[in-house]
């Protein structure tokens, strides 16, 4: 994926997730993550057809009020090789976060999916692994 395409993809997802206060970061630099709250989502899988897009759904359940959700599709226009990862900055969020990833083929058909729920860990960086399985 070109740098311009990566920036455009990050901007689209960032705009969608703004309502949750989540920012997509394309990488985690060890020095840049020391004081913030970051979740890395590592996506793995095997024996799947070629993946051309990942639909990412985040559902936040705060401890005290109504939650929210955001869904965006990262479409690279080229095959996405697994494993791959993405990161979310969650500095202002608390509670639990459901993360769901759906893999799509070139026609938009679902070829794999996985989800998990994690508790937001303030001022830490942590990783969840989603192993895509066929539908």
C-alpha positions in Angstrom: 0.0 0.0 0.0 1.4 3.4 -0.9 2.0 6.1 1.8 -0.8 8.2 0.3 -3.2 5.3 0.3 -2.3 4.5 4.0 -2.8 8.1 5.0 -6.2 8.3 3.2 -7.3 5.0 4.8 -6.3 6.3 8.3 -8.1 9.6 7.7 -11.4 7.8 6.7 -11.3 5.5 9.8 -10.3 8.4 12.1 -13.3 10.4 11.0 -15.6 7.5 11.5 -14.3 6.7 14.9 -14.1 10.4 16.1 -17.5 10.0 17.8 -16.0 7.4 20.1 -12.8 9.5 20.7 -10.7 6.8 19.0 -7.9 7.6 16.7 -6.4 5.1 14.2 -2.6 5.0 14.2 -0.8 3.0 11.6 2.1 2.0 13.8 3.2 2.1 17.4 6.6 3.7 18.1 7.8 2.6 21.5 8.7 6.1 22.5 5.4 7.5 21.3 3.3 5.1 23.3 4.9 5.4 26.7 2.3 7.8 28.2 -0.9 7.1 26.2 -3.5 4.4 26.1 -3.1 2.3 22.9 -4.7 -0.9 21.7 -2.9 -2.9 19.0 -5.2 -5.3 17.1 -3.2 -8.0 15.4 -5.2 -9.9 12.7 -4.1 -13.4 11.9 -5.6 -16.3 9.9 -4.7 -19.2 7.6 -6.4 -21.1 4.8 -8.4 -18.1 3.7 -9.0 -16.8 0.2 -7.3 -13.5 -0.8 -8.4 -10.7 1.5 -8.9 -7.3 -0.1 -10.6 -5.4 2.7 -11.0 -5.5 6.5 -14.2 -4.2 8.1 -13.4 -3.1 11.6 -16.2 -2.6 14.1 -15.6 -1.1 17.5 -18.2 -1.0 20.2 -17.5 0.9 23.4 -19.3 0.2 26.7 -18.3 2.9 29.2 -18.8 2.1 32.9 -21.3 4.9 33.6 -23.2 6.0 30.5 -24.4 4.9 27.0 -21.8 3.5 24.7 -21.3 3.9 21.1 -20.0 2.1 18.0 -18.2 2.8 14.8 -17.7 0.7 11.7 -15.3 1.4 8.8 -13.9 -0.7 6.1 -10.2 -0.6 5.2 -10.1 -1.4 1.5 -6.5 -1.4 0.1 -7.4 -2.3 -3.5 -4.8 -5.0 -3.2 -4.4 -8.3 -1.3 -3.9 -7.8 2.4 -1.4 -10.3 3.7 -1.8 -11.8 7.2 -0.7 -11.2 9.8 -1.4 -7.5 9.8 -2.1 -5.0 12.6 -3.7 -1.7 13.4 -3.6 0.5 16.5 -6.1 2.7 18.3 -5.4 5.5 20.6 -7.9 5.4 23.5 -6.6 8.2 25.8 -10.1 9.5 26.8 -12.0 6.2 26.9 -12.8 3.8 29.7 -14.8 0.6 30.0 -14.9 -2.3 27.7 -14.3 -2.3 24.0 -15.6 -5.0 21.6 -13.4 -5.3 18.5 -14.7 -7.2 15.5 -12.9 -7.7 12.2 -14.5 -9.1 9.0 -12.3 -10.0 6.1 -13.8 -9.4 2.6 -12.7 -10.8 -0.8 -12.5 -8.7 -4.0 -16.3 -8.9 -4.5 -17.1 -7.8 -0.9 -18.0 -11.3 0.2 -17.1 -12.3 3.8 -14.3 -14.8 3.9 -13.4 -14.6 7.5 -14.3 -13.0 10.8 -13.2 -12.8 14.5 -14.1 -10.7 17.5 -13.1 -10.2 21.1 -13.9 -7.9 24.0 -11.1 -6.2 26.0 -11.0 -3.8 28.9 -9.4 -0.5 28.2 -6.1 -0.3 30.2 -5.4 3.3 31.1 -1.9 4.6 30.2 -0.8 1.3 28.8 -0.2 -0.4 25.5 -1.7 -3.8 25.0 -2.4 -6.2 22.2 -5.4 -8.4 21.2 -5.1 -11.1 18.6 -8.0 -11.9 16.3 -7.6 -15.1 14.4 -9.9 -14.9 11.4 -11.9 -18.0 10.7 -14.1 -18.8 7.6 -17.8 -18.0 8.0 
